[in-house]
Amino acid sequence: MKGLIVFCLGMFALASCVPTKKYQDLLAKEQACSEELAKFKGSALTSEALAKDVQNQYILLKAEAEDLRADTTDLGQTSRVLSAKYDQLKAINNELESNYQRLRQAGASETAKLSSELATKKLELQRREDELAALERDLTKKQELLDERQKRVTELEEMFSRQEKATSELRAKVANALKGFTNKGLTIVEKNGKIYVSLEAKLLFPSGSTVVDPEGQKALVELAQVLQTEKELEIIVEGHTDTDALNKASHPKNNWELSVLRATSVIEIMLAKSEMDPKQLMAAGRSEYIPVDPNEKAKNRRIEIIISPNLNELYELISK
């Protein structure tokens, strides 16, 4: 955003020394860049927040499934213990009934005692039956909940697996398409579910220029040809500079402008030479503030193309 503000100030300063038509064209281009940057910046923030939310939901569901599995095991053990006690009480009850039949003639007092014991045992037996039935119902509910949670966990795991596989396959396609440039300042890294294609400035731009060299254009066209069929991606093109200050009267006046203009130049070439959807792309300038090697400026002068998966399918699964 800072880079765009500086770019805008530069446009107003330039207005006094360029024809009105060119000035109006620059203003229109600056407005389009600002709107595009705001849209993609919001999309990037939403995707990152969504990725964190998906990961947290996955961890929570997995923990709930483990707790339910433990509860189910405990309830099963309790059910087996109660069943054993129930069988014991039933055997005692049967024995008492037999004794009652044999001794019912032994006397009124003995009969009353046996009747009392029998009634007590029957009440205890009924209580145990009710407790066992309640535990069985609870066990059934726990098992159903466990099955549901396990299903959600499995769905998330399968979706993560598919996404990781798709990202790895895309990285392989990109690496294969750009293999001729790997020793010319180009690197490809897969990190945090994203693919980072880094092109050093020596492959793309002359010093201080925003015009891409023919060799660099070949690399960008090869990459665009791979990405044009991937409609479920979000792509950020970031420009990076070293710490050497620019002191020019014309544009780019400083490293912020240089990094943004280089990013837009890369996007223009990719769109011109492919059928990529412009809505998938965002240009951003990082100036000198995210170096990869403080001791080697040449590596810091680079274009990074960050390829991210679309997380809408994961969000829909979590929101169910």
C-alpha positions in Angstrom: 0.0 0.0 0.0 2.9 2.3 0.8 4.3 1.7 -2.6 1.0 2.7 -4.3 0.8 5.9 -2.2 4.3 6.9 -3.3 3.4 5.9 -6.9 0.3 8.2 -6.7 2.5 11.1 -5.4 4.9 10.5 -8.2 2.0 10.7 -10.7 0.9 14.1 -9.4 4.5 15.4 -9.5 4.9 14.2 -13.1 1.6 15.9 -14.2 3.4 19.2 -14.6 5.9 17.9 -17.0 4.0 15.5 -19.3 1.1 16.0 -21.7 -2.4 15.9 -20.3 -3.4 12.7 -22.1 -0.4 10.8 -20.7 -1.1 12.2 -17.3 -4.7 11.0 -17.5 -3.6 7.6 -18.7 -1.2 7.3 -15.7 -4.0 8.3 -13.3 -6.3 5.6 -14.8 -3.6 3.0 -14.6 -2.8 4.0 -10.9 -6.5 3.8 -10.0 -6.8 0.3 -11.6 -3.7 -0.9 -9.8 -5.0 0.5 -6.4 -8.4 -1.3 -6.8 -6.8 -4.5 -7.9 -4.3 -4.5 -5.0 -7.0 -3.8 -2.5 -9.1 -6.7 -3.9 -6.3 -9.2 -3.9 -5.0 -8.0 -0.5 -8.4 -8.7 1.0 -8.5 -12.1 -0.8 -5.1 -13.0 0.5 -5.9 -12.1 4.1 -9.2 -14.0 3.9 -7.4 -17.1 2.5 -4.7 -17.0 5.2 -7.4 -16.6 8.0 -9.4 -19.4 6.4 -6.4 -21.7 6.2 -5.8 -21.1 9.9 -9.5 -21.7 10.7 -9.6 -24.9 8.7 -6.4 -26.2 10.5 -7.9 -25.3 14.0 -11.2 -27.0 13.1 -9.4 -30.1 11.9 -7.4 -30.3 15.2 -10.5 -29.8 17.3 -12.5 -32.4 15.5 -9.7 -35.0 15.8 -9.4 -34.3 19.5 -13.2 -34.7 20.0 -13.1 -38.0 18.1 -10.3 -39.3 20.4 -12.3 -38.2 23.5 -15.5 -39.9 22.2 -13.5 -43.1 21.4 -12.2 -43.2 25.0 -15.7 -42.6 26.4 -17.1 -45.4 24.2 -14.4 -47.8 25.6 -15.2 -46.9 29.2 -19.0 -47.2 28.7 -18.5 -50.6 27.0 -16.5 -51.8 30.0 -19.1 -50.5 32.5 -21.8 -52.2 30.4 -20.0 -55.6 30.6 -19.6 -55.2 34.4 -23.3 -54.4 34.9 -24.3 -57.3 32.7 -22.2 -59.7 34.9 -23.8 -58.3 38.1 -27.2 -58.6 36.5 -26.6 -62.3 35.7 -25.4 -62.9 39.3 -28.5 -61.2 40.8 -30.7 -63.1 38.4 -29.2 -66.4 39.6 -29.6 -65.4 43.2 -33.2 -64.5 42.5 -33.9 -67.8 41.0 -32.3 -69.6 43.9 -34.4 -67.5 46.4 -37.6 -68.4 44.5 -36.7 -72.1 44.7 -36.0 -71.8 48.4 -39.2 -69.9 48.9 -41.2 -72.7 47.2 -39.5 -75.3 49.4 -39.8 -73.4 52.6 -43.2 -71.7 52.2 -44.6 -74.2 54.6 -41.9 -73.8 57.2 -43.7 -71.1 59.1 -45.2 -67.7 58.7 -42.1 -65.8 60.0 -39.7 -67.6 57.7 -42.0 -67.1 54.8 -42.3 -63.3 55.6 -38.5 -63.1 55.8 -38.0 -64.8 52.5 -40.7 -62.7 50.9 -39.0 -59.5 52.1 -35.6 -60.7 50.7 -37.2 -61.7 47.5 -38.9 -58.3 47.1 -35.6 -56.5 47.9 -33.7 -58.5 45.4 -36.4 -57.9 42.7 -36.2 -54.2 43.3 -32.4 -54.3 43.1 -32.6 -56.4 39.9 -35.0 -53.8 38.4 -32.7 -51.0 39.3 -29.8 -52.7 37.7 -31.9 -53.4 34.6 -32.9 -49.7 34.3 -29.2 -48.6 34.8 -28.0 -51.1 32.2 -30.6 -49.9 29.7 -29.7 -46.2 30.3 -26.0 -47.0 29.8 -26.8 -48.9 26.6 -28.7 -45.9 25.3 -25.9 -43.5 26.2 -23.4 -45.9 24.6 -25.5 -45.9 21.4 -25.6 -42.1 21.3 -21.8 -41.8 22.0 -21.1 -44.3 19.2 -23.3 -42.3 16.7 -21.5 -39.1 17.7 -18.1 -40.8 17.4 -19.1 -42.1 13.9 -20.2 -38.6 12.8 -17.0 -36.9 14.1 -14.8 -39.6 12.6 -16.6 -39.1 9.3 -15.8 -35.3 9.4 -12.2 -36.0 10.3 -11.9 -38.4 7.5 -13.4 -35.9 5.0 -11.0 -33.2 6.1 -8.0 -35.6 5.9 -9.0 -36.7 2.4 -9.4 -33.1 1.3 -6.1 -32.1 2.8 -4.5 -35.0 1.0 -6.1 -34.1 -2.3 -4.9 -30.5 -2.0 -1.4 -31.5 -1.0 -1.2 -33.9 -4.0 -2.6 -31.2 -6.4 0.0 -28.7 -5.1 2.8 -31.2 -5.5 1.7 -32.1 -9.0 1.5 -28.4 -9.9 4.9 -27.8 -8.5 6.3 -30.6 -10.6 4.6 -29.2 -13.7 6.0 -25.7 -13.0 9.5 -27.2 -12.3 9.4 -29.2 -15.6 8.3 -26.2 -17.6 11.0 -24.0 -16.2 13.8 -26.5 -15.9 15.8 -24.7 -18.6 16.1 -21.6 -16.3 17.1 -23.3 -13.0 20.8 -22.3 -13.3 19.9 -18.8 -14.4 18.6 -17.3 -11.2 15.2 -19.3 -10.9 14.2 -21.3 -7.8 10.9 -23.2 -7.0 9.9 -23.9 -3.4 6.8 -25.5 -1.9 6.1 -24.1 1.6 3.0 -24.0 3.8 0.8 -25.4 1.0 1.9 -22.7 -1.5 4.4 -22.7 -4.4 7.0 -19.9 -4.5 8.6 -19.3 -7.9 11.5 -16.8 -7.4 13.2 -15.2 -10.4 16.3 -13.1 -9.7 16.3 -9.6 -11.4 19.3 -10.6 -13.6 17.0 -13.0 -15.4 14.3 -10.5 -16.0 15.4 -6.8 -15.9 18.3 -4.6 -16.7 19.5 -2.5 -13.7 16.8 0.0 -12.6 14.5 -1.0 -15.5 10.9 -2.2 -15.6 11.2 -3.7 -19.1 11.6 -7.5 -19.0 14.5 -9.0 -21.1 13.6 -11.5 -23.9 15.1 -14.4 -21.8 13.0 -13.5 -18.9 9.9 -13.2 -21.0 10.5 -16.8 -22.2 10.4 -18.0 -18.5 7.3 -16.0 -17.7 5.5 -17.3 -20.8 6.4 -20.9 -19.9 5.0 -20.4 -16.4 1.8 -18.7 -17.7 1.2 -21.6 -20.1 1.2 -24.0 -17.1 -1.0 -21.8 -14.9 -3.6 -20.9 -17.5 -5.5 -24.2 -17.0 -5.5 -23.9 -13.2 -8.6 -21.9 -12.5 -8.7 -22.6 -8.7 -5.5 -20.7 -7.8 -4.7 -17.3 -6.4 -1.5 -15.8 -7.7 0.5 -12.9 -6.1 3.4 -11.4 -8.1 5.7 -9.5 -5.7 8.5 -7.2 -6.7 11.6 -7.0 -4.4 14.6 -4.6 -4.6 17.9 -4.3 -2.8 18.8 -1.4 -0.5 20.5 0.8 -3.1 18.4 4.0 -3.3 17.2 5.4 -6.7 17.8 9.1 -7.4 15.9 9.7 -10.6 13.7 12.5 -11.8 11.6 10.2 -13.9 9.7 7.0 -12.9 10.6 4.9 -11.1 11.8 7.4 -8.6 12.4 5.0 -5.7 12.5 1.3 -4.7 8.8 1.2 -3.9 7.8 2.3 -7.4 10.4 0.0 -9.0 9.2 -3.1 -7.1 5.5 -2.4 -8.0 6.2 -1.5 -11.6 8.3 -4.6 -12.1 5.5 -6.8 -10.7 2.9 -5.2 -13.0 5.3 -5.7 -16.0 5.5 -9.4 -15.2 1.7 -9.7 -15.0 1.2 -7.9 -18.3 3.5 -10.4 -20.1 1.8 -13.4 -18.5 -1.6 -12.2 -19.4 -0.6 -11.2 -22.9 0.9 -14.6 -23.7 -1.7 -16.9 -22.1 -5.4 -17.3 -21.3 -5.0 -16.7 -17.6 -7.9 -15.1 -15.7 -6.8 -11.6 -14.6 -9.0 -12.0 -11.5 -6.6 -14.6 -10.2 -3.6 -12.2 -10.2 -2.4 -9.5 -7.9 0.6 -7.2 -8.3 2.5 -6.1 -5.1 5.7 -4.3 -4.3 7.8 -5.1 -1.3 10.6 -2.6 -2.0 13.8 -3.6 -0.1 12.2 -4.7 3.2 12.1 -8.5 2.8 15.6 -9.6 1.7 16.5 -13.2 1.3 20.3 -12.7 1.8 21.5 -9.5 3.6 25.0 -10.2 2.4 24.2 -10.7 -1.3 22.2 -7.9 -2.9 21.8 -9.6 -6.2 19.6 -12.3 -4.6 17.3 -9.7 -3.0 16.6 -8.1 -6.4 13.9 -10.5 -7.5 10.3 -11.3 -8.5 8.4 -13.8 -6.4 5.3 -15.5 -7.8 3.3 -17.0 -5.0 0.8 -19.6 -6.1 -1.9 -20.4 -3.5 -4.8 -23.0 -3.6 -8.4 -21.8 -3.4 -9.8 -22.8 0.1 -13.5 -22.4 -0.7 -14.2 -26.1 -0.7 -12.6 -26.5 2.7 -14.6 -23.6 4.1 -17.8 -25.0 2.9 -17.1 -28.4 4.6 -16.2 -26.6 7.9 -19.3 -24.4 7.8 -21.7 -27.4 7.5 
